[in-house]
């Protein structure tokens, strides 16, 4: 890895060529920048950078220098920031899980709210440094203590490693909450994308715990919540929209579950779920539960496909709520805390958030929903990131802060 900075400089002139070849090298579909998306020209530039990085990583992997995932992590890791005049920041370990704690320096009249943050990145990418600016902003603007969790990543660490790390770090924080000046009645779990999945799973697990304080709220930012149906309207409407293509959504779910992306095509087609199980979960995972206004850009009905038992055996844990929280029973869902869900119109995961919103509301859980009509997946993670910020992302981040202030 010490050679990577020099290699990066040498290979950057090939970026344009790598972008042209990216579709072939990566096996990706043609991309689509919808006219209604926030700042389409800038998004096209972000996509060029990401695809060039992925293509260069593929080249490095083929030469044996490093894996594509390792190279992607290196490029995404972000740089160390300097001292923040308004925050105390320290790196600690909560039950052997690395965390970064952000505490406002200003005096407070009482105990503060505490936010446990799980970063996104498809369970494969992301780090404390990657989300440093986002966490600093949330802590400063909401005047809250923020704990950012560095859970173990796939494919090296398969499910349930990330979930267990997030759960263990949360429990440790709740049991030692007095050390951080946090009100035990005002603890919130929060995450974006894969981190939203983890936040939902942790919230469900803690719902029945009588030995810990009840969570005050959960904040789910464009979460991925199921892997049964990759043919919901949003998956087809936005299948080629960055930053998350439809195929990559299945790729990341499989990497998290099994540490590889075998049987990705079968999962995309829906042949990985038995007919009786699909029928059982249809009451929760179905286009019928999505408001009609989200179908105007087109709906592609799921074509009947032959169930493949051998594939199901390799992915049957997709039916576990700790991996796919949308599948939790009503007895669990109705115990969940007040919820905030952010969705983006141009996001394959949009319908996961809409379906979970309905499930929560049907079970009497209060939900605040914020929809970015011009947003795309990952837009908040780009906040103040190398000049790639988007106004819609700032609006989304501020909606999270405003929700926190209302608690």
MIROKE-882972 format. One record per residue: residue in three letters; x, y, z of N, C-alpha, C, O, CB in turn. Coordinates in pm, whole numbers, plus 50000, padded with zeros to 5 digits. Each point is the difference from the previous one (the first is absolute). Glycine has a CB too. Example, Ala and Ser with C-alpha at 12.3 -4.5 7.8 and 13.67 -1.06 7.14 Angstrom:
REM MIROKE-882972
ALA513194943150780499115011950000500905012050000501044999850066497074988550059/SER501545022249803500825011950006499235010950073500515011150017500674982649768/
REM end
This chain:
REM MIROKE-882972
UNK500814987950000499195012150000500855012650000499525010749960498714976750159/UNK503045011749926500865011750001500275005149859500315011849982500744980050228/UNK498844999449689500245003949861498805006949937500125005649891501444975450091/UNK497295018750086498785004949935500035014849965499565003549890499254979050234/UNK501695026649962500025014049959500755002249869499525007249913500354999150326/UNK501324987649746500765001649877499284993649882499975005549890502134994950244/UNK497334987849890499274993449893498825008349954499705000849880501004977250211/UNK498625028450005498855008249967500415011549908499315002949902499624991050317/UNK502195012649812500475011149918500364995349859499755006949902501115004650305/UNK499734976749785500394994849870498794996149915500025001349877502104990750225/UNK496845003349964498864994749927498935010449971499134997649916501354980850188/UNK499555033049964498965010249979499875004349855498885002249954501545005450276/UNK500704993949694499815003849859499184989949920499485003249894502695008650120/UNK497724976050038499214989849930498535000450039499224991749954502824994250035/UNK497575023850097498645000350054498955001149890498974993250006501935017250200/UNK499354998049695499015001749894499794987049925498874996049969501775028050009/UNK500484969349992499894987249930499314989750090499184992149954502905013049913/UNK498264995150261499404990550094498495002150007499254990450008502885009050124/UNK497425013249864498585002850004499314994149877498924994250011501515026750120/UNK500204980749754499414994749877499904984850004499074994149943501865025449932/UNK500024974250193500024985350005499274994450121499834987850012502325012949867/UNK497405008250212499474995450128498814990749984499904989950071500895031350029/UNK498324982049809498824991749984500384985749963499404990450048499305029849883/UNK502304978549982500434986749957500744992950113499734988350030500425019749732/UNK500794999050300500834993950104499194995950121500264989550060501645024349861/UNK497114994450116499264997750123498704992649977499344995850096501685024549994/UNK498604977949787498754993249971498795007850045498994994250038502204984549983/UNK498905034649976498925008550048499075003649885500405000149884501085008950298/UNK497244994249853499085004649898500335014349961500795006750067497424977950020/UNK501175020049804500195014149964499415008750110498954996750056500994997849696/UNK500725016450278499525008550108498995010149948499895002349880502294994950239/UNK497095008749974498935009349965500045011750098499924998050121498654983249783/UNK501555030950043499925012050083498655006649970499875006949899502694996550102/UNK496444994650084498675005549971500025015349999500765006150076498204973650030/UNK500235026649809499995014649994499525006650128500345011650026499274986349732/UNK499624994950324499495006050122500924999150119499685005050107498134989649810/UNK503354999150065500914998350113500725013150031500195008449911500114967450028/UNK500095025850185500705012150044501375001049935500824991050013497945008150205/UNK501505012049710501285002849935500524988049918501004993850036499525022150151/UNK498794980849702500374988249921501435000349947500644989549991496995008849947/UNK502885013650026501375000649947501014995950107500964992849971498355025349871/UNK500474986650280500924996350109499894985050031501004993550028498815029850068/UNK498984971449899499834985750026500734991849894500574989550030497205014950079/UNK502205000449767500724993049893501504999950029500684990149972497555016749862/UNK502295004150222501415000650037500324990350114501024993049997499055030949929/UNK499054975750174500194990550110500014985749947500844991950040498045024050119/UNK500194981249752499954986649942501284996749924500504988850008497025013349975/UNK503015007749942501244997749926501144996450095500794991049971498445025149853/UNK500844990950288501044997150099499834985950057500974992550011499185032050045/UNK498624972149981499744987050061500264988549903500614989950037497705020950110/UNK501234990749730500224989349902501474998849962500504988949978497195014849936/UNK502995007650079501444999549972500744992850112500894991949976498935029549892/UNK499794981750256500614993550116499764984949995500924992150023498775028950112/UNK499064975249836499684985749995500754993049888500494988850018497255016350076/UNK502365001449790500704994049887501504998750028500624989949968497655019749876/UNK502315000850216501414999350035500254989350106501014993049996499235031449950/UNK498824974450146500114989450101499974986249937500714990950044498225024150121/UNK500244983549732499934987249930501334996849931500464988650001497075014749966/UNK503075007049974501304998249935501054995950103500784990749977498605026449846/UNK500654989850291500964996750106499794985950051500964992950031499135031250033/UNK498654971749946499714986650047500514989649901500564989850040497435018850081/UNK501814994049751500454990549899501534998949995500544989649964497405015749904/UNK502755005650170501464999650002500544994350131501204997750014498825021949834/UNK499084978250249500414994150126500555009850102500534995950103499934984049770/UNK499425033150100500555010050093499135001650124500525001050111500495010849696/UNK497694988450175499075000650113498624996949947499785000249879501635016950246/UNK497654980049965498654996749956499255012849962500355011050044499644968650105/UNK498995018749771499185011449960499355006550121499925012250008499674976949770/UNK499955002850316499355005450120501005007750085499675010750052498714970349945/UNK502845013850018501035007050077500315013549939500145009950072500824968149998/UNK499165022449799500275012649932498835009750018500215011950023501234976049810/UNK497345007050155498825008550019499945005850140499635011650017499184974849816/UNK501555005750265500015005050139501055010850017499775010050068499444967750015/UNK501945020349854501085009850012499575013549943500225010550062501474971149923/UNK497695018249899499595012449935498915006950079499965012350007500644978149772/UNK498505001950282498855005650070500285004150144499175006750062499444979549793/UNK502545010150199500175000750144499965014250057499785001750120501544977749860/UNK498905030749937499965013750052501305003450070500844991450026496685007049999/UNK502635014350006501235004350066499705004250143498885003850034502085003649745/UNK500064991850303499865004250139499755015050006500695007949934500834973450141/UNK497515022650003499695014250017500705005550122500424992650089497365004149800/UNK502345016450114500645006450115499055001250119498914994450000502535018249842/UNK499014994550257499215002050122498745008049967500055009749924502054989650218/UNK496794996749917498755007449985499855009050121499984995050113498934986449751/UNK500985031950117499935009050115498764998250087499965004850114501335011249751/UNK497704977050082498764998750076499774986050056499004997650068500065020149789/UNK501864973150116499774986150041501234993850066501135002749960497244995149855/UNK501384994050286501004990750050499834987149920498894994849989501145015550248/UNK501054984649706499924987949918501054990150048501175003450015497985009849785/UNK500424974550226500954989950045499654986349941498834996649983501545016450231/UNK500654979449755499834986349952500114990350117500975000450076499985005849697/UNK498054985350241499934990650111499634986249948499864997949880499505020750279/UNK500474972149934499454986949966498854997150094500135001250122502114990649793/UNK496625004550028498844995950078499844984949983499594995249895499275027650077/UNK501484969950132499904985449995500794994649881499524991549925498215009450187/UNK503495004249872500964996149897499635004949859500654996149903499854984050236/UNK498485028349851499615005649870500535014449992499695008050088498224977349902/UNK502885018249908500515013749988498855010049979499104997749919503064993249985/UNK497895020150170499005010649985500715013550005501125001050050497074984550055/UNK501145024749845500465013750013498895008050066498865000149953502644998149842/UNK498845008450315498995007250079500175015049980501105005550015498844975850156/UNK498955025349795499975014549980499155006150111498844996550016501445001049731/UNK500335011850330499295006550109500125015249988501125005149991499304974950158/UNK498455027249849500075014649994500765005850118499844995550114497985004649763/UNK503015010050095500775006450107499165009850081500285002350118501754995249743/UNK496955008150079499165009850069499334993650120499654988249998499975024149787/UNK500204995750320499314994950119498534997749969499425006549913502205005750236/UNK497794978549922498604996749980499255000950132500544996650105500064988449702/UNK498175019550187499195001150121499634986450057499774998850120499345022749794/UNK500844968550002499664986650046500764989649919500945003249928496795004750142/UNK501844979849945500644989349925499595000749852498875003749967501174981950241/UNK500885010949706499765001149856499364987249945499974989650066501995026149915/UNK497544985549898499564988049929501254992749947501035006249976496735004749960/UNK502124976350047501104991949948499594993249871498914994249991501955002350241/UNK500015004149667499704994249869501074989749967501195003150000497685018249924/UNK500704966550048500934989649959499874998749849498934996749949500904990950274/UNK501265015149705499965001149853500724988349935501144996750035498775028249984/UNK499394968749886500574988949922500145004649855499005003549936499974978950220/UNK502245017749793500255005249867499514990649890499804988150023502165024050069/UNK497864993649788499634992249884501224995249924501145001950044496745011049941/UNK501894980949899501084994749918499784985749959500964993049966500555022550148/UNK497234979949888499704986449955500594989150087500214988949952499695020349822/UNK500374993750352500654990650094501424996749957500684992250067497074998349986/UNK502725015249835501314996949943500955011950012501194998350027497724985649814/UNK500575028150139500795012250005499585008550120499054996750071501235002849678/UNK500455011650272499655009450106500884998550122500504989150031497195010749886/UNK502505011450153500855000250118499655012050085499175008349962502694979949913/UNK498795012750241499825011750086500425012749928499345010450012501044975450190/UNK500725013549722500495011949928499075003949886499805011949973502534981750088/UNK497114996549870499125002949888498815008550042499575008849926501134969849969/UNK498785018950225498815007050048500325010550106499125004350075499574975249875/UNK502575024550056500425009750102499235013149989499525005250100502744984349898/UNK497625015949881499335013049984498514999150030499435009250059502274997149769/UNK497684982850133498584998250029499764999450150499095006550052500624981349730/UNK501115004450289499824998550144500315013050075499325003450096501254972349882/UNK500455031449978500315012950062498835009649982499635007150093502834989349865/UNK496965003749924498905009249972498794996750089499415008950059501404993749704/UNK498844984550246498854996050082500255003650146499105005350066500384976049775/UNK501715016050209500315003050140499935014950028499405004250099502054975549909/UNK499175028449905500025014650021498595005949990499565007450088502774993449819/UNK496984995949985498745006649972498864995550092499105007950029501644994149736/UNK499304985850280498944995150090500415000750146499214997050090500004988049729/UNK502055019050205500555000850137499844986650072499524999450114499935025249896/UNK500954964849922499864986550052501344993050008500955003649930496744995349974/UNK502384991150181501144990950002499774989649890498964993549996501455010150256/UNK500564995049659499904990449890501084989450016501175003150022497875014649825/UNK500564969850142500934988750002499974993449863499004994049962500665002350288/UNK501435004849674500104993849868500684986450016501064999150062499055023649821/UNK499284967050062500444986250022500724994449878499485000649889498604996050268/UNK503124998249865500754993449892499804985050010500814992950059500915025749938/UNK497204976749946499714985750001500884992749898500545006249909497074998650164/UNK502524982249945500784992049907499324999449863498784999749990502114986750204/UNK499935013549702499495000749863500054986549929500854991550028499895032249965/UNK498324974649914500024988749909500925003549882500285011849978497344981150091/UNK502854997349857499714985750012500854992650103499784988250026499545012649739/UNK501675006150294500854993250098499194995250120500264989450057501695024749869/UNK497074993950112499174996850117498554999549955499385010449974502285000750186/UNK497814977049831498654998149949498955002450110500325000750118500584982749713/UNK497855017750123498875000850093500074988450099500254988749959498325022749866/UNK501214991150304499485012250062501055009150063499685007150095498284980149944/UNK503275012749913501075007550067499665014850015500105005450110501554978449797/UNK497955022949986499705014450007498865002650097500075009150083500714993949681/UNK498174989050226498855001450092500444998250145499625007950086498834983849733/UNK502334998050208500434997450137500865011350054499855003950116500074971649837/UNK500985030049964500835011250045499155012150036500225006450102501654985249755/UNK497155011550057499145011550026499164998050125499835009250080500104995549674/UNK499554983350262499204996950120500865000950126499595006150098498924979149764/UNK502675008750136500875000050118500475014050036500075003550118500674973449822/UNK499595031349959500415013750028498865008150059500215008050090501454990749723/UNK497134999250137498835007250051499714996250145499755008750084499324992249684/UNK500974986250260499744995550138501065005550095499685004450111499234974749801/UNK502355020650047501075005550084499755014750030500135004450114501494979249787/UNK498015023949998499735014350018498855002150097500075008550089500764996249679/UNK498124987750217498825001650085500294996150145499415005650092499134989949710/UNK502374995250218500344995850136500995009450067500174999750122499404977049809/UNK501115031649988500995009350056499675014549964500885008349985500854973750000/UNK497015020650003499545012649943500335012050087500165011249949498044976249942/UNK501915010450240500295011250090501385005949977500265011550035498234978150133/UNK502415002649772501365004949974500025010849892500995007249987499884970450080/UNK498065023549856499985009249886498965011050014499745007449905501054973949953/UNK498635019750259499045010750026498744999049915499425010249963502495004050098/UNK497684973649909498854997849912498794995750082500124992350095501415001449716/UNK497325011450151498734996350061499634985949956499824997849881499445026650126/UNK500614965950084499684986349961498644998649932499744990049933501665002450255/UNK497745017649828498694999749936500025006549862498975001249934499974999350292/UNK502255003849729500085007049872501184994749917500905007449963498065013150142/UNK501004966549869501034993449919499374995949867498914994249997502324997550211/UNK499465011449683499484997749865501014991849922501205002550008497495019149998/UNK500844968649917500864993249903499755006049863498875003449966501114975150170/UNK501095022949787499915007049872500974993449901501084995650039498285026250077/UNK500254977549758500904994749899499505002849860498815002349979501894980150180/UNK500215017449746499625002149861500334987649918501044993750020499355031250004/UNK498714971649882500204988849910500204987050079499104996050074501915019649754/UNK500134977750158500254988150080499965003250149499584991850081501824998749734/UNK499035021650221499915004250139498575001550046499704997750118502475013849856/UNK496924992549935498585000550033499454986150025499174998050088500615022649775/UNK500684969750059499654986050023500424995850141499234993850073500995001349680/UNK501015008250283500534996150131499265007050113499744994050104502495002049792/UNK497445016850084499255007350102498624993850021499554998750114501695022349825/UNK498094975149953498694993850012500094986650072499164996850083500125014749707/UNK501764980750178500164986850062500315001550150499454992650082501374998149699/UNK500055018650254500335002350141498765004850076499754995650112502635010049826/UNK496865003450002498795005150063499024988750028499384999650107500955022449777/UNK499514968950022499094988750021500494990950112499214995350081500145005949678/UNK501944996450244500554991250103499825005850140499704992850095501964998849740/UNK498515021550176499915006550131498565002650043499755003350116502455007149839/UNK496854988149952498605003350032499464991850116499205004950079500465001149683/UNK500784981550249499484991550106500874999250124499724992150090499214995249733/UNK502135020750182500934999350114499475008350117499755012049986502194984749855/UNK497904996850273499525007250119501155004550090499785007550095498134979149895/UNK503315008949979501155003350085500735012549952501005004050060499234971849992/UNK499285030349840500655011949945498965011049980498814997149988502954988749898/UNK498685026750111499055010849970499414998149861500664994749911500625020950239/UNK497494988849832499384999349869500625010449907500285011250041497574980550062/UNK502375004449773500475009749901498945010849982498804997249999502574985149884/UNK499095030150103499075011049977499525000349856498845003349974502305009850206/UNK499744983549725499625000649859501004992149916501084996450046497865026249991/UNK500664974849840500904994549898499935009049878498925004549960500794971750126/UNK501465026349854500095008349879500584991449890501144995550009499155025950125/UNK498934976549760500384991149891500095008349872498985004549947499924975450165/UNK502305021949839500275008249882500194990949880500964992349994500105025950147/UNK498044982649764499914991049883500524985950033500994995549943499285024449905/UNK499034973250244500484986850045499674989049900499025000749926500705006950308/UNK501134982149765499714987549930499454990250102500694996750096501135007449730/UNK496954991150153499324992750107499524986149961499434992950082499905028850003/UNK500904974449789499554986749959500814995449878500545008249926497134996350164/UNK502404982349891500714994449885499154989149934500534991149933501695014050177/UNK496464995849909499104990449938499645004049858499884991549911499225003050314/UNK500725018749754499465004749873500815011849947499875011250050497854980850019/UNK503105005449831500765010749934499295004649873500635005149907501514985450187/UNK496535007749904499205004049885498865009450039499065001949924501514976549967/UNK499515027550226499065010450040500155011849904501045001449936499034991250308/UNK498915016149745500075011149904501295008050004500565003249896497024997950124/UNK502895002350100501205008450008501244993049947500925006649951498085004850246/UNK501044975449812501174992649950500095000649848501094999849945498774985050254/UNK499015015949734500025000949855500065014649953500725003249905498004975350083/UNK500545030350078500035014149961501405005850012500395008549919497234993950154/UNK503134993250026501315005950031501144990049984501055001650061497815013850097/UNK500934974449760500994989149992501375004549955501014993850034497134991049919/UNK501925026249968501305004949953500385013450056500875006849945498744980549852/UNK499745016850314500275013250059501074998750108499854991850091497785015749860/UNK503455000250041501004999750108499425006650125499065007949990502834992649841/UNK498654996550282501244993150024499824984950022500974992950025499915028250072/UNK497874974049893499764985850025499164994149888498815002949989501345000850260/UNK500484988149667499274993049894499274988050059500344994950107501365012649721/UNK497274988150099499214988550047500894987850022499884993350103498115015649774/UNK502884988250028500874988350014500935001250120500304990150066499605006749686/UNK500555015350277500925001850113499284998250133500604995550097500765020249764/UNK497354987750143499244997850123499994985150035500194996350116498375023849835/UNK501214971449949500044985550024501424995450030500214991550087497815005549761/UNK502955008650082501414996650023500405002450146500604991350064499925014549696/UNK499135006050292500395003350138499284990950100500614995550097499795028349834/UNK498314973450047499274991350091500634986150005500114994050106497785018949847/UNK502524982149931500634986849995501395000050063500394990450066498315004749728/UNK502065015650185501315001150065499854999750152500774993350069500105019949735/UNK498134994050247499775000350144499584986350051500464995550105498885028749879/UNK499784969149942499494987150046501034988949988500244992750095497495014749839/UNK502884991449948500834988249971501475003049974500814990849992497164999149918/UNK502395022950075501395003249970500344998449853501175000449963499394992550265/UNK498435005349688500204999349855498705004249933498985002250066502764979249956/UNK498295019749846498805004349926499504989049908499425002849894501395020850116/UNK499404963950029499474988949922498485000649997499365004450095502654981649965/UNK497425009449831498544999349983499345013849997498815001350030501244976650085/UNK500715032549849499425013449997498855000949899498995006450028503225003050039/UNK497954984449818498945000749898498734993250048498915005149977502844995449845/UNK498394988150243498834993150052499285008350106498775000250006502354978049947/UNK499665028750131499405008650102499275011749936498905003650042502914989950120/UNK498795012449736499355011149931498694995549935499025007549998503235002949960/UNK497734977649990498804994949933498944995150098498854998149962502594995749846/UNK498955004050316499044995650101499864985050014499064995450064499775025249891/UNK502084971749988499894985550008500634994350126500114987850015499905011649737/UNK500405009450340500664995550124499034998250116500404995850108501655015949815/UNK496674991650057499024999450107498904989949965499435000949891501065023250172/UNK499204966550027498944990249971498655006949981499755010350064501504972450070/UNK497895012049781498695006249975499175002050126499355010350015500704979449761/UNK499965000550315499195001550121500535011250089499225007050065500214968749924/UNK501875025950014500595010650081499755013749936499735009850069502034974150013/UNK498335016649787499705012549932498565004350026499715011850020501994982549802/UNK497404995850177498595002850027499815004750144499205009150025500144973849805/UNK501395011150263499905003950140500385014550021499335007350074501184969249991/UNK500575027849870500515013550022499405010349905500335011950009501764977850072/UNK497035006049830499435009349903499195011050070499865011049947500074970649883/UNK499555015450290499225010150072500875011750042499495010850032498984971250049/UNK502875016049919500935010650041500905004649887500395011749995499554979150234/UNK500405000249680500915003249890499244998549869499974989249941502075003150191/UNK497355018649823499174999549880499825013949942499875009750075498954970050014/UNK501165021549779499705012949938498635005450039499755012049994501724981549816/UNK497624997450231498655004250038500025009350120499075007850020500054970849891/UNK501945020850170500105008350120500695013349976500235007750093499814971450039/UNK500305023649743500715012349967499015009949939499274996449908502904990950055/UNK497805025150085499055009849945500125001349849501094999149943499025013150273/UNK498754990149720499945000349854500915010749939500534998249891497134993450125/UNK502525019650055500805010949943501454995949977500725006549923497785009850191/UNK501944973049951501374995349982500114989749887501074994449975499365009950268/UNK498444993249689500004990449890499875006749864500024993349896498984990050258/UNK500885030049845499745007049873501194999149905499835001349879498645014250242/UNK502724982449931501184998649913500164985849948500994996749935500125021850191/UNK497904973149904500014986549944500094989250106500665001550103500395008049697/UNK498284979550171500034988250086500254987949910499344998449897499085012050275/UNK502524981349866500294987949925499634988050087500764996350090501115015149780/UNK496984982550105499574988850084501054988950003500694997449901496925008150045/UNK502494988050167500944989050014499534988249915498914994750021501715012950213/UNK500214988349672499664988549917500184987150079500984998550073499705014249720/UNK498394978150194500164987250071501314993349960500314998649881497194998650128/UNK503264998750090501254992949973500004987050079499354998850103501895023049856/UNK499494968849991500084987050067500825001450129501105005450000498704982549778/UNK499635007050330500724999850128501154990249991499844988749953498065017550173/UNK503284998149921501194991649999500404997150144500565008550069500225001349709/UNK498934978250267500214996350141501465001250040500305003950113497764980749871/UNK502865012249924501425000650033500435014350031500845002350087499574977649768/UNK499025029650073500335014150027499415004250134500675006750079499384998249673/UNK498724991250275499375003550127500834995250118500135007150100497634991749789/UNK502804989350101500794994750110501195009050032500455000550115498844976449820/UNK501235030049965501165008750024499605013950051500855007250054500354980349768/UNK497535016350162499605013750037498805000250094499385010550019501494997449762/UNK498784980750278498764999550079500015009250121498955003050056500804973749868/UNK501445027750118500045009350114499525014049962499875008650087502034978250008/UNK497845015649776499375012449958498645001750068499475011150006501744987649774/UNK498234990550270498695000650064500095002950149498985000250069500184983949761/UNK502055018250221500175003650141499845015050018500665007749930500884972650104/UNK497625024250058499795014550021501275007650037500105011949971497604982650098/UNK503264999049996501245007050033500785003849874500855008950004499244978750213/UNK499625005549672500625003349872499055008249912500425009149929500944969950085/UNK497365017649993498975007149922498885004450094499004992950014501554993549776/UNK499615025150274499065004350104498555001849954499094999850083502835011250021/UNK497864990849766498645001549951499164987650027498785000649998502075014749826/UNK499814973250203499304987350019499694997050145499524989050030501615002849767/UNK499135017450294499714997750142498504998650022499195006149930502875006850134/UNK497584979150034498574997950030499405012650064500715008350057499714967049974/UNK498255025849956499305011750055500245001550150500055011250052498224986249771/UNK501884991550247500215000650145501275007750035500075006250106498744972049918/UNK502175021649888501245007750020499815014249950500375009650068501004969549909/UNK498075022449904499905013249938499195009750085500345011850009499844977349768/UNK498765006150287499155009450077500695005150126499525009550062498484978649849/UNK503125005550130500755004650117501095010349965500675005250089498884972650017/UNK500625025149765501115008549958499775014550038498865004450015501584980049797/UNK500675023150204499885014050042499595009149884499934995749885501815000050290/UNK497995016649858499705010149899501084999649892501184998150030497645016650141/UNK500774987049705500914997649889500055011749902499025007049978500544968850046/UNK501625025949917500215009549892500554992149883500984992750013499455027050146/UNK498934981749725500454993049880500205010349889499115007949971499674970850096/UNK502415021049873500295008549885500124991249877500724990050000500465027250146/UNK498114986749748500094992949873500355009849889499805012150013498524970950067/UNK502225011749811500335008149883499264994549879499904987849982502385017750114/UNK497205003449821499244995849883500844991549906499514990049947499105030650074/UNK502634983349957500854993249902500944990250069501225001349993498645018749856/UNK499554970250219500754990550082499334986449990498794998850021501965019650138/UNK500034971349810499434986549994499404995850134499084991850004502585002349819/UNK498855011350287499524996250133498805008250046499534998250113502784995049941/UNK497215015749863498865008550039498834991850054499455003250106501245013249720/UNK498944972950103498814992550038500214992050128499034997350071500365001449690/UNK501844997450271500264993750130499565009450112499344995850095502614991149807/UNK498445025950086499625009850102498515002350004499435001250108502775009749862/UNK497154989849913498555002249996499254988250061499015001950071501285012149723/UNK500164973950179499334988250055500164999350152499074996250071501324991849713/UNK500795015750265500204999850146499205011150066499484998250110502834992149858/UNK497605021049968499155010950051498574995150021499395002650104502055014449778/UNK498034975950018498644994850012499894989850113499045000250077500635003649679/UNK501314987550256499974989950106500015006650137499244996150089501934987749762/UNK499665026150167500065007050129498685006850030499464998750110503005004749860/UNK497025003949933498745007250022498854990450025499135002850083501715015849771/UNK499134970250075498944990150022500054994150140499004995050051501054999749707/UNK501135006050304500164994750137499995011050105500404997750114500904983549791/UNK498265030750057499815010750097501265007550039500015007350099498134979849983/UNK502945011249841501245007150029499985013549929499675000949882501604977250145/UNK499075032350046500035013549942501195001149904501134996850038497755013050169/UNK500864994949670501055000949899500055014249943498995005649960500714970049983/UNK501505030050055500265012249926500714995949871501054993650004499105020950209/UNK499274989249675500554995949870500455012249922499275009849988499234970050008/UNK502725019649953500545010949918500454994149868500854991149995499885022350210/UNK498694991749687500304994749867500705010549916499495011149981498524973750033/UNK503175011849936500745008949911499574997249857500434990149940501555010950221/UNK497185007749785499484998049865501105000049895499864993849895498025017050177/UNK503224996249956501115000749905501244992850052501115002249950497995019549967/UNK500714969750182501144993250062500314986649938499154994049934500285017650274/UNK501794983849814500464986949952500714992950114500345006250101499905002249661/UNK499974978750223500584992250108501435004850032500815002249910497774978050021/UNK501695021350198501345004150045500225014950003501125004450027499674974549883/UNK498195029150063500205014449986500465006650130500745009849996497514990149827/UNK501324994950291500405006150128501454996850033500685008050063496954990350017/UNK502844990149878501394996450028500985009049926501185000450034498104976050002/UNK500245030949862500855009149924500055014050060500615009049943498864977849855/UNK499895015150318500015013250063501435004950023500794993350066497005001550044/UNK502535016949837501315006450019501144990549963501044999850065497975014450117/UNK500784978049711500984989849962500685003949868499444998149892499194984150225/UNK502565023249893500845002949883499285008149893500214997949881501014981050165/UNK497945030449996499295008449905498814993249935499405005649908502715005750052/UNK497534976750087498904992549939498695001150077499124991749982502574992849928/UNK498175025550177498755001850073498875003749906500215006549897501085000450306/UNK497504988949834498815003349924499015007250093499844995950115500514984149729/UNK498995030650108499035007050084498934990850059499605001850115500815018349746/UNK499134970250061498994990850051500544991750116499264996750093499705002349678/UNK502324997550224500614992650110500035008250127499744994850109501634992549728/UNK498955025650149499995008950118498595001350057499825000450121502155012349785/UNK497024988050006498625000550048499664987450078499365000550105500015013949700/UNK501064974350142499724987550068500684999250135499404995750099500364993449681/UNK501505015250225500734999850127499365009450101499904996750118502214997849758/UNK497445017150078499335009550090498664994650048499575003150111501575015749771/UNK498194973150036498744994050045500244990350115499184998850090499875003749678/UNK502094990650227500374991050111500265008250127499524996550108501494986949728/UNK499745027450151500305008750114498725005750059499835000150122502405005749777/UNK496874998750016498745005850049499164989750073499365003150100500675013249712/UNK499984971550139499284989350071500624997650137499284998650099500124990649682/UNK501925010550225500664998050129499665011050098499774997350118502084990949766/UNK498125024150069499685011250089498574999350051499685006050103501975007749774/UNK497494979250051498604999150042499784989750109498944999750062500405007349710/UNK501644984650251499844989350099500165005250143499894992250095500964991549736/
REM end
